[in-house]
Amino acid sequence: MALGGAEVEARESGSPTAKEAGSNFRPDIQGIRAIAVTLVLLCHASIPWAEGGFIGVDVFYVLSGFLITGLVVREIEKTGTVSIRKFYARRAKRLLPLAATVLVFIGIGSILIFPLARQVEIGGDVFTAALYVVNWHFIAQGVDYFAAEDGLLSPVQHYWSLSVEEQFYVLWPLLLAMAGLLALRYRRRIKGMVLLIIVPVAIASLLYSFQFTAENPEAAFFSTLARGWQLAFGAILAMTLPKMVRLPGWFASVLGVAAVAALLWATYAMSAATPFPGWRGLIPVMATVALLVSGASGSGITTRILSTRPFQYVGNISYSWYLWHWPFVVFAIGIWGNLSWQWLVVATLASWFPTQLSHMIIEDPVRKSKILALRPNRAIVVGVLCSLVAAGFGFYLGSNRIDVKDLDQDQVQGAAVIKDRHVPLVKSVDAIKPSPLHARDDRGEMYADGCLILGPRTESGECVYGDPDGSRTVVLFGDSHSMMYMPTLDTIGKQQGWKIIGLSRANCAIAEVKLSQFCDEWRANSLERIAEEKPDLVVVATSTRAVYSLTINGKKLSRAASEPYLVTGMVKTFNQLKQDAGQVILIRDQAQAPREPWLPHECVAENLNNLKVCAFKPKRNMKISFDVKAAGKTGVKIIDPMPILCSDGRCPAVIGNALVYRDSYHVSATYAVTMAPWLEEELAKLGFPPG
């Protein structure tokens, strides 16, 4: 397989090359595994020059398709059929016991390290990972592989790739068995029939990957359908590559070195901003194909280097190390907070100890078990039982374990309890919305509609709320901090007959500064749309913190050093908006809640009867407040949200049985709805609507 490795038919570990091995075992493939897992480890340790190391998974996928397809087709050629039962038995004993062991470790570690709310989130991840559908679970949640909101990394996130692979293992032998039956019936060569089936599959998946990555790169990254072609390319190579390829030694060396160089270049050049897989996925895939072709010649410098003992060793433990390293990274961050890449490297290296131990006492013994080899049914039962144990543990971890009633929106008072600018400090609560265990999902309709733009998309959709036929048009414009006010404006719009348009992009400064290609294009498109709409009012809201640290003339600036550029850029944006709209109003950035020792909703889940400990002191740094400074320079009027969130020097986490924050820096959609009377009053004070 890709991560665990499809076991080839012979393991003559002393043989340096495929030619000398004289068998189906190719030590260079173990070396390629070593490269792949190393790239992933470097990426996950946040080493600055290895941000693109996630391509190691693509390398694994090509190897998986290559080895599994070759193994099954050889069986069909020898016996005329394929034993699906034995195939699943080999995969079950090879993969499931160790994967389940690590999942149980993750569950136990989460109980010891994380607060209850995090445990519940992780429990859902563990449950779906144990059933090998966690990639679809992440897609449904809208998870961005590269963006951990508030640093809330899932220790199970790396299981997405294993899920894709397991889904491949369920379907692929059935396709190959069908090819075998068709080849027998029509008296065709099995390899030709396999190609007839998998080439169209590969093309369809590749084209889908191109399109889906452009539309929704966050989901495409996890999608089995957008990844299938990578496995299929390996399968195609298995059907077209002779066991021995006659290549001149110099050419095999050039081919192999070029392939490794391509992998290293992609590791350096790609980053979280790279839409992936799409066409860029061809780079690691074709590099892996080139390495496999080079290695099949049995010559060349890369083949010999990859066949050396260090590469063989890392390749042998690659599956174990892949499973163990990520929870060590996440747990280290959970215990000590944000760590430098040097400390993350230490955490990654520390994961070698359970890697080696589990490889010796679980992975190898189970894989080599003669009893399980002779009794495939027993191997399947063992694998399934291991997965069920892990799934059961995840189900428990993800269960609702707090004694609090969930309310409907019309039962929530929220900001309505605030009188004379005094925010009451609730001591305890027995009914609340949203549940603190699911606070992060309380983002509102605009998010559910896909109107918070992410990835390479540069145009917002219609994103119309309130009264679509309203007599007045209001545009809400900014990053995710603007989106959090949409439930407020939507409520007002429906009551007052206003058409509300939401233009929001995550982590994108609407100030006229160079931030990223996609952000800059989206900003320009949004300003053009506002000019066309000629709205009666534009409401601007933006975060002001560290995410907007700029790069000027190739130099990465601190957030404080970026401030003058952001102020200048925001002045330009405000001036443009004032030309195109009847009125422009800024809702200034609010104070951020502390992340340590826990987030507001995590604190509430742990302290339902002592909510005072969850209140925090509001702190805003005027040195990084480009929104207010630019408004002052342009005469844009300002609404300050702090009086509706805090008073008497503290900000409660619960106001009027509403959970105020869904994380440390965004108000929950539930509370935002209750802010509608306040915002309507504030707009009226500033003369909107006029007359």
N, C-alpha and C positions, 0 to 999 in steps of 0.2 A: 504494500500500500504506500501511499505517499508518506504519511507521518510514521506509521509503524513499519511499513515496508512489506511488500509482497515477497514472501519467501521464495526464492528461486530454488531450483531442484537440488543444487549441491553447494556446499560451503567448504571449499578447499582453501582455508584462510591463508595458507602459506604461499599461494599462487599470486604473483604480482600482476599478471595480465590475464585477459580473457583467453588469449591464445594458449598461454601456458597452462591455464586451468583445465582446458579440454572439457569443459562442462558448461552448463547454463549459468553457472555462477560467474558474475562479473564484479571483481573487487572495485573497479572504477566506479560502479554504481553506488557502492557503500561510501566511496569518497565524495560523490556528488551529494549524497544525503548529508554528509558532514558539512559541506559548503552551505547547503540549504538551511540546516538548523542553526548554523553559526550566524547566518544573515538575520534570521528571525530573532535570535538572542541579542544581537547587537542593536537591532531596531527597538526591541522591547526594553532594553536598558537605556534607551533615550540617548545613545551616543550621537553627537551632532552630525557627524559625517555619514551616518548609517540610517537616516530616516526612512529610506526606501527599502530597508531590509525585509519588509513584509513580502517581498517578491519570493522569498525562500519557500513560501507555501505553494506558489505557482510551480516552482521546480519540483516539489514533492508530487504535485498533481500529475505532471508529465511522467514522472517515474512510475506512479501508481498505474496510470493507463497502460504504459509500456509493459510493465511486469505482469500485471494481472491478465491482460489480454493475451500475452505470449504464453502464460502458464495454462490458461483455459484452452486456447487453440491447440497447444501441443497435446493436451489430454484428449481433445476431440480427434486429432490426427492419429493418435495411438489406439484409441478404444472405440472410435466412432460415435462417442457421446461424451457428455460431461455430467459428473455427479454433482448436482446442485447442493445436495445435502452435505457432501464432503467439503465442497467449497465454503459453504456457510460455517461449517464446523472449524475449518482452518482459520477463517477470519475471526470467529467468536473467541477461540482460545488465544489467538494472537493479540487481539485488541481489547476485548471487553474487561477481563479481570483487572488489568492495570489501570484502564480508564476509570473504572468504578472505584478502585482504591483511591485514586487521586481526588475524585469527586467527594468521597466521604471525608478525606483529609480537608478539603476545601470547606465542607460543611462544618466540621468541628472547629477549624481555625476561625471561621466566620463567627461562630458562637462566642469564642473566646476574645475576639478582637473588635468586632463591630457592634454597634447598637442594634436594637431590635428591628428598626425600620430597614436598615441595610440588610439584616439577616433575611427578612421576608423577600426583598428584591433578589438577593442571591439565591434564596431557596427556589424561586421560580426558574432561575437560570440553571441551577443544578438539576432540577426535575426534567427540564426539556433537553439538557445536555445528556442525561442518562438515557433518554429515549432517542437521541440523535436527531433532534429537530430544532436545536437551539439557534441555528442560523435563521430559520423562519421566525422564531421567537424574537430575535433581535430586529429583524425587519419589521415585524408588527409593532415593536416598541419604538421604532424610528431611531435606533441606536446608530450613532456615527462611530465607526471603529477608531477613528483618529481623534475624536473630541470627547473627552471625559468631562461631563458637566460637573463643576465643583469638585473635580478630581475623583468622582465616584466611579472608579474602575471596577468592573466585574471580574472577580478572580476566575470566572468560568469563560470569559470572552474568547479565549483561544480555542475552545471546543467547537467553535463554528466550523472550522476547517475539517475537523474530524466528522462532524455531522454531514457535511457535503460529501465526504468520502464514503461514509457508511451508506448514504442514499445511493451513491454510485454502485456500491457493492451489492445492494439489493437488486438493482435493475440490470446491471451489466452482464452477469452470467446468463440471465434469461435471454437477453438479446443475442449473445454468442451461441447459446443452445439453439435458438431459432435459426441462426445462420447455419449451424451444423445440420439441422434437419432439412433446410432448403438446399444446401449443398448436396446432401445425400439424395434427395428427391430428384433434383435436376442434374445430377452428376457433374457438379462443378467443384472446383477447388475451394476448400474451406476458407482460405485466406482471401480469395477474390470475393466470396459471398459476404465475409465479414466487412470488407471494404465497401461493398455495395450498400450495406446497412449503416455503417458508422460514419462514412464520409458526409452523407446528407445531414446526419445528426450534428456532426462537427460544424458544418457550414451554418446550419440554422442557429446553433447556440452562439457561434461567433458573431453573426449578424445581430442577434438579440443582445449580446453583450455590448456591441458598439452602440446600439440605440438606447438600451436601458441605462448604461453608464452615463450617457449624455443627459438623460432625463432625471435620473435619480441615482447618483453614484454611491450614496450611503447604503441604499438597499442592494444595488448591484454588487457591491463588494462581498456581501454575504450570500448572494443568490446562487443556488445550485444550477439554475438555468443559464445564468451568465458565466458560470465557471465550467460547465460541462465540456466545452470545447477543449479546455486545457487537458483534461483526462483523455478526450477523444484523439487529440493530436499524438499523445503518447501511444495510444492504441494503433493509430494509423502507422506510426513508425514501426511498431512491433510486427505489423503485417507486411511491411515493405523493406525492412532492413534485414539483409542476410545475416546469418550467425557470425560470419566473418566477412569483413569488408576489406578489400585490398586497396589500401591507401598508402602512398609513399610516406615514410616516416616524417619527412619535413612537412608534408601537407597536413597530416594528422596533428602535428604539433601546432602549426599555424591555426588550424581550425579550433583546437582545444583552447589555445591561449586567447584567441579572439572571443570565444564563448565566455570564458572566465572574465575577460575584460568587460564584456557587455553586462554581465551580472554585477560586477563591481561598479561600473558606471551607473547602472540603474539604481543600485543601492545608494549611491551618492546623490544622484540627480533627482530622484523621486522623493516625494514627501507627502505630508498629510493633505497638501493642497492639490495633489495629483489625482484627477478623476481616474478611478481604477476599478475593474480591469480594462474594459474597452480595448481599443487598439494598442494601448501601451502594454497590455498584458502579453502581446506578441513578443516583446523583447525578452523577458525571462523564459518564455516557452520555447522560442526558437533557439535561444542560447543553450537550453537544456537538450534540445534535439541535436544540436551540433556536438555537444559533449558526448552524447550517447553514440553518435555516428563515429566520432573520433575514437572513443573507447572500443568500439566494435572491431577496429582495425588491429587492436592488440599492440599498437605502437604509439609513439608520440610522447612528448614530455609530460603533458597533463595526465595522460593515462597512467604513467609510472608514478607521478607524484600522488595522484588520488589513490593509488594502490598501496601506498606506504602505511605503516602501522598506525601512526597518529590519526590519519584520515579514516582508516578502517575502524579504529576504536570509537571515534566520535560518531561515525555512521552507525555502528552497532547500537549505541545508546541513544540515537537521535530521537526515537519515539518517546522513550522515558523522559529524556531531558526536555523535549518539547512540552510534555504534559506538566512537569514539575516546575519549570522555571517561572511561569507567569504568576501562579499563586504566591510564590515567594516574593516577587516584585510588588504585587498588590498588597500583601500582608505587611511588607516593610513600610510601604507608604501609609497604610492604615495605622501602624504603630508609631512611626516617627514623623508623619506628615510628608510634605513634598521634599523629595530628596534630589540631590545633584546626580548627574549621570554616573559619576564615579561610585557613589554608594549603591546605585542601582546595579552596577556591574558586580559589586560585592554580593548583593542579594542574588543575582543570577548565578554567580560562581558557587554560592552556598547551596543552591538547589542541586548541585552535582552530587552531594552526599545522598539524599534520598533517591536520586536518579540511579546511581550505581547500586545502591542497596536493593531497590525494587527490581532493577534489571536482573540482579543475581537471584533473588528469592521469589519473584513473581513472574516476570516476563519470560525469561529463558526456561525455567522449569516447566511452566505451563505450556509454552510453545513446543518444547521437546518431549512432552509427556507421551510415552508409548501407549498408555491406557487410553488417553483421549484420542490418540491417532487411530487406534484400532476401533474405537467406539465413537463415531462422529456424533451420534445422538446425545451422548453424554457430554461431549464438548459443547454442543449447542446449549444444552440445559445449564451447564456451568456458566457459560457466557451470559445467558438470559437472566439467570438468578443474580449474578453480580450486578447487572444493569438494573434489575428490579430493586435490589437493596439500595443502590445509589438513588434511584428515583423515589423510593419511599422516604429516604432521608431528606431529599430535596422537598418532597411534598410537606413533610413536617416542618421543615425550616421555613417554607413559604406560607404556612398557614397563619390565619389571623389569630394572634395570641395576645390581643389587648382587649380589655373590657370597656368598650366605648361604642355607643350607638352611632350609626351613619345617618346623617340627615339629608333631606332633599333641599334643593336650593331655596324653595319658598319658606322653609323652616329656619333659614339662617338669618340672623340679625346683622352680623358683621359690623360695618361702620355705622349702622343706625344707632348703636348704643353710645356713640361719641356725642357728648353734650358740652357746649361751651369750650370746645377745643381740648377737652380732657378725655384721654384714652384710658378707660378703666383697665386695671390689672387683674385679670381673672386668676383665681387661686386654683381652681380645679374644674374639670369638665367631664360630663358623662355622655355627652352627645356632641358630635362635631362633623363638619364637612370642610374639605375632604378628609378622609381617614389619613392620619399621619403615616400609615403604612403604604399609602399610594399617592402621596402628595405630589410627587414628581410628574405624575400623569395629568395633573389638573392644569392644563395649559389653555383650554378654551377651544371654541369652534374654529377660529382662524388657523390654529396649528393643525387641527384635525383635517382641515381642508387643504393642507399643503401650502398655505399662504405665508409661512415663514420660509423664505428662500434659502436653500443650502446648496453646496457643491457648485457645479459649473453653470447652473441656470442663471440667466442674467435679466429675465423679465418676470415680473409678478403676473399672476393670472387676474381674472376679474376681481376677485376678493372683495365683493360688495356685501355690506351688512347694513344693519339698521333698516330703513325703509328704502328699498331700491328705487322707488318712484318718488322719493322725498323732494320737497321744494328747495332744500338746501343741501349742498354737497360738502362733506368734511373728509379730508384726507389725513389718515394717521400714518406718519412717516418716520422711519428710523430702524434701529436694530431690534433685537428680541425684547428690549425694554419698551419699545413702542407697542409691540404685539400684546404685552401684558395688560395694556389699557384698552384693548379692543372690547372685552366684555363690558367695560364701563361705558364706552361710547356706543356700543351696539344697543345697550339698554336705553340710553338716552335717545338714540336715533329712532328706535321703534316707538318710543313714547311721543317724541316731538316731530316725527316725520322728516328726519334727516337721512340722507344717503351717506353711508360711511364706507370709505374705501381704505383698505389696509395695504400699505406698501412697507414690508419689513423683510430684512435679510439678516440672518444671524452673523454676529461678529463683523459687521460691516459698518464702518464709520460713514455717516452721510456728509461729513465735512469733506471739502474738496481737497483730498490728499491722495497720494499714491499708496494704496494699501495692497491690493492684489488685482489681477486682471479682471476676475469675475466680479469682485466688489465694485471696482471702478465702472465697469460696463453696466452693472445693475443700477448704480447710483445715477448714471447719465440717463438710462432708460426711464427711471422713475421720475426724474426731474422733467423729462420730456413729456411723460404722461400727465404730470401735474399741470404743465403748461397747457396741454390740450384740454384737460378737464376744467381749468379755470375755477377751482373750488372756492367756496365762500370762506373756508377756513382750512388751514393746515396745522395740525397738532404734531409737534416734533417731540420725540423722547429718545434718548440714547444713553447707553452706559458710558462711563468716562474712565474706567479703570485700566488695568495693565494690558488688556487685550489690544489696546491701540498704541502700542509701542511701535514706532515707525522705523523704516529703513530709508535713510537719506544719503544719496551719493554712495550707495553700497555699504554704508555703515549702520549697524543696528543700534538705535538709540534707546535709552531708558524711557520709561513712561514720562518722567518729569522733563527730560530733554525734548520729548516729542510735543510737549504742550504748546509752544509758540506756533508750530506748524498746524496743529489741530485747531487752534483759535483762528488763525488766518483762513484756514480752509472752511471752518464753520461760518465765518463771516461771509464768505463767498456764497455758501449755500443759503444762508438766511436772506441775503440780498436778492438772490435769484427767486426764492420763494415769495418774497414780498412783491416782486414784479408780477408774479403769475397767480397769486391768490388774494382774496379780499382781505384776509387777516392771517397772521402767523403767530402762534402761541407755543411756547416751550413748557413742557412738564419737565422740570429739572430732575437730574438723577438723585435717587434716594441713597441713604446710607446702606452699606452692605452689612449683613449679619455675619458674625464670626463663623468660621467653619470648624474651629476646634473649641472644645473637644468633640462637638457634634453640631450638625446643622439644626435649624429651628424645628423642623418636623421630626427629626430623630430625637431631639430633646423632649418634645411633647409626648412621643410614644413611650418614653421611659419615665415621664414624670406627670402623668395625668392628674395626680392629686397634689402636685407641688409645682404649678406652672410658673411661679415667680422666678424659679431658677432658669427659665428659658428666655426671660426678657434680657435684652442687651442694650448697651449704651450706644446711642447713635453717633457715628463719627463720619464726617465728610471733610475731605481734604481740598481746600480751595486752590491748592497748587496744581491740582489735576481736575479742573472743572471747566473745560473748554466750552461746554454748552452755555453756562451762565456768563462767562466772559464775552463770548461772541454775541449773546443776546444783548448784553449791556452796550456793546459797540454799535449794534444795528437798530436798537430801539424795539426789539422783539419782547413782547410781554411774557412774564414768567409765572407759572403756577408751581408752588412748592408742595409736594405730596407729604412731606414729613408730618404736618399736623394731623393727617388722617391715619398715620402709622405710629406716631410716637408722641409722648408728652411726659413732662416731669423727668426728663433725662433718661427715659428707658422706652424700649420698643417691645411690646408684648408679642409673643408668638401666636397667641389666640386672642381674637377680639370678637365679642358677641357670638360665640360658638362657631366662628369661622377660623380655620387655620390660615394665617395671614400669608405665609411664605411657602412656596413649593420647593425652594432651595435657599441658598444664602443671599440671592441677588434678584429674585423675581417674585412678585406678588402672585398668589394663587388666583386662578380664574374665578373661583368661588368668592373670594374677598373682593376682587375687582368689580364684580357685579354690584355688590353692596356699596361701592364707592360712587355710583351713578349720581345720587342727589348732591353729593359734595362737589363733584366735577361740574355738574350743570350749574350749580351756584357760582363756582369759581369762574366759569366761562362768562356768566352773566355779569359778574363784577368787572370783567375786562371788555365788556361791550359786545359779546356775541350771544345770541344773534343781535345785530344792530337794530335799533329802533324799538 
